Structures are given as C-alpha cells and as structure tokens.
Amino acid sequence: MNLENLVRPNIWKLKPYSSARHEFDGRADVFLDANENPYGGAFSRYPDPLQRAVKQEIAKIKNVPPECIFLGNGSDEAIDLVVRIFCDPRKDKILIQPPTYGMYKVGADVADVGIQEVLLKDDFSIDMSSLKSSVDQTVKVLFLCSPNNPTGNLLPRQQIREILEWFGGIVVLDEAYIDFANDPGWISQLDDYPNLIVLQTFSKAWGLAGIRLGLAFAAPEVIALFNKVKPPYNVNSLTQEKVLTAMQNQREVMIQHVSEIRLEREKLAVALKLNPLVVRVYPSQANFLLIQFERPREVFNTLKARGVIIRDRTQTPLCEDCLRITVGNPKENQLVLNVLNQMR
Ligand SMILES: *Cc1c(COP(=O)(O)O)cnc(C)c1O
C-alpha cells in the first residue's frame, strides 16, 4: 500500500496547527504559554492534545502500542476524519454496505463525497461478487461494521480477510459492539494490514456514551494523519479523567455488565420468539435485537404510548417490518415483553 496515493494531496502536505502544549516536552512549574487563567482551578489548563495517559492505559488493556491509537470525540469524529483525510470532495467515494450504521453516509454527505452502496446479502453477510464489481479507483474507503448495526451479526472473518487482502484502499472496520460478541475482533491483526482502521468506542460496553470517546486503531502512519487533521484539543479534560478512572477501577464491573447484557439478550430473544406478533428474531452478537414483527407500526406505537422508545428500522433495506430493541436491564426487558403480550 502506498499511503501517499490514498491521502488527499492537501492533507498530505498539511502543516498542522502546533499548540503550546504540543511544543512543550519536558518539566516546568510555570505555564505562561497558552493564555490560560491562573485563578481558574482544576480545569483551567488545556487538556493533553494527544491524551497520553489515557492511551497508555488503553495500550495495556488492548495490547496495542499508543502510537497505533487515536482518540476522538466519539467514533463519529473518527468517521468524519477518515472521510476528510482520504476522499477528495466530488471526486472520490466511500463504499458502504446497507443495512448498516447511518453515520458513514452522513460523514460522506457532509464532506460532499460520493457513496457507493452494495447491499448485504439476505443473510447479512457480504456480497463479495457485487462488492468486487462495484469498486473502482475512485473508491478510497470501504466501511465494514462487525457486529453490524442494525442487523446484529458478525461479518464472516474469512470475508473480512479477503477484503483486506484484495482492496487497495482503506478498510474501516467498525467494532463498536465487539465486546458483546464471541469474536476477538481485528486489532491484534493491525501489523498484517497497513490499510486497516479499526473503530471502537466507550459508548457501548463501557457504558460511557455521555463522555463521547471513540477510538481508532491503525498503523502509526495512519494515526499520524488523524493527529494532523483533528482539532488540537479534541478530547476534553473531564472525559480524559473519567475514562482513566473507569479503566483503572471499573473494568471488572464493565466485564460483569457485558456478561449480564449477553445473558439478557438471549433471554429476551427466547421470550420474544414465543410472542405471535414476532415473525423473526435475528441472532445478535451485539447489545440489541433486530426483530421482524407482524404489524410493526402498531408495536412501535403501543410501546411508545407506554413510554418505551425503540428504533423503527422498517424503512431500512432488507429490514422490512423490523424494529431494533436495545437490550435493557431485566425490568426494562420485562416491560417490553409485558406490553407485547398484552397486545395479542
Ligand atoms: C453506537 C455506534 C458507534 C458509537 O459511536 P460514538 O460516536 O462512539 O458514540 C459507532 N459505530 C456504530 C456502528 C454504532 O452503532
């Protein structure tokens, strides 16, 4: 892979903004370099632009060196950056495989970058022959999501491997739900695939959606591009502190919650299949279920009237009559089941 050929020329040439804290590397007691307020208190200082303490902790947990890690204001920032780093507006394209996560399309639309769509197959695996015939030189970035949102399935490892070996552009593999899956994911394979970017997030398994922290794992050369293009202080001090304590003190709790959610997912699936309104519960490796219903509108509205909001996916390709329900706590899941059982 020749990285220079994949990156937009203006980004390749870009001289990044160098913040005061970027240039400082050493020991000091008096900081008069960044126009901060000396009376401000605990949060008067700008945060570490490279989030070094946080990355060190992530490196330990994930067994990936810090220079292979990018942290952003949610995965959404990483998605936005990938599109802007690699795709020239009105010239290059991304490729997505609906039904999938909506932010890839939004990221491309905002950047005025074209979108090549190749539907997944009926079993939500990749349609390799359509994919291969849809790719040309203008497709710079190919998005994969595994476990996929909203379908819940893992993409077959063999298909992911085939794509990584065949595709000449950047492969973004979104693993937002990997902690709920029976699969190790791909970050241990980064050395083998210089064109691979793996996205993860603290929003799902870690239960920290509110702090907005997303991760990208990739070769150091690719991470350097992210660091060049990102806003200098893209992850604030509150978020960095919160995630550090979570990783240091709450990891066992997180693992426990993930296993409870996985258990609840299976219990909910079994119970739903007994309801006559349910046509099909798709197998899930994530923390949600995709369910095909008789009368999905009525199900959605009845739940809504009882104060339960779920996701309507009836207009999504291959998801006809489907609703997506996040696996909640036992009480929340029981409420969903009660409402459905009262409907029949
Ligand atoms: C929830 C989700 C994310 C997480 O996005 P954040 O911006 O990190 O909260 C990323 N990808 C997919 C597919 C998701 O469903």
The ligand as a Gaussian input file, in Angstrom:
#p B3LYP/6-31G(d) Opt

LIG

0 1
 C      -23.102000       3.326000      18.658000
 C      -22.197000       3.137000      17.490000
 C      -20.964000       3.792000      17.428000
 C      -20.526000       4.679000      18.538000
 O      -20.456000       5.972000      18.200000
 P      -19.876000       7.020000      19.268000
 O      -19.784000       8.254000      18.467000
 O      -18.519000       6.490000      19.690000
 O      -20.821000       7.069000      20.416000
 C      -20.133000       3.550000      16.361000
 N      -20.481000       2.690000      15.395000
 C      -21.646000       2.013000      15.429000
 C      -21.955000       1.043000      14.379000
 C      -22.546000       2.239000      16.463000
 O      -23.713000       1.591000      16.466000

